[in-house]
């Protein structure tokens, strides 16, 4: 065996292993970055998130409505509502940056559409034609 080919093969194997490990660690980092995944999901599907929040609110309102003062779920109501409030606060806190990005993007698009001159103006925006 030629020592130079063994050394080259070993270096190539180390490089491919390093690249594979780098990809695996990037995938693991993305999988564990839940806030970023939630922001990305909210940016891609804002309507679904809003509809889900409205649905959860309606479900919670129906579930925790006061029909009877004693027994059943009504005695657990303060604890459950406090937990739902905490979870809602966390969800809102995580989604605020994404909401800001969506609002900024949509506002920029709207302003850009309003700033672009019409096609037939020929560079005479401020002039009155007689």
MODELLER restraints for C-alpha pairs under 7 A, 6 or more apart:
rsr = mdl.restraints
at = mdl.atoms
rsr.add(forms.Gaussian(group=physical.xy_distance, feature=features.Distance(at['CA:35:A'], at['CA:94:A']), mean=6.21, stdev=0.5))
rsr.add(forms.Gaussian(group=physical.xy_distance, feature=features.Distance(at['CA:39:A'], at['CA:95:A']), mean=5.95, stdev=0.5))
rsr.add(forms.Gaussian(group=physical.xy_distance, feature=features.Distance(at['CA:39:A'], at['CA:98:A']), mean=5.30, stdev=0.5))
rsr.add(forms.Gaussian(group=physical.xy_distance, feature=features.Distance(at['CA:42:A'], at['CA:49:A']), mean=6.48, stdev=0.5))
rsr.add(forms.Gaussian(group=physical.xy_distance, feature=features.Distance(at['CA:42:A'], at['CA:98:A']), mean=6.56, stdev=0.5))
rsr.add(forms.Gaussian(group=physical.xy_distance, feature=features.Distance(at['CA:43:A'], at['CA:98:A']), mean=5.99, stdev=0.5))
rsr.add(forms.Gaussian(group=physical.xy_distance, feature=features.Distance(at['CA:43:A'], at['CA:102:A']), mean=6.64, stdev=0.5))
rsr.add(forms.Gaussian(group=physical.xy_distance, feature=features.Distance(at['CA:64:A'], at['CA:77:A']), mean=6.73, stdev=0.5))
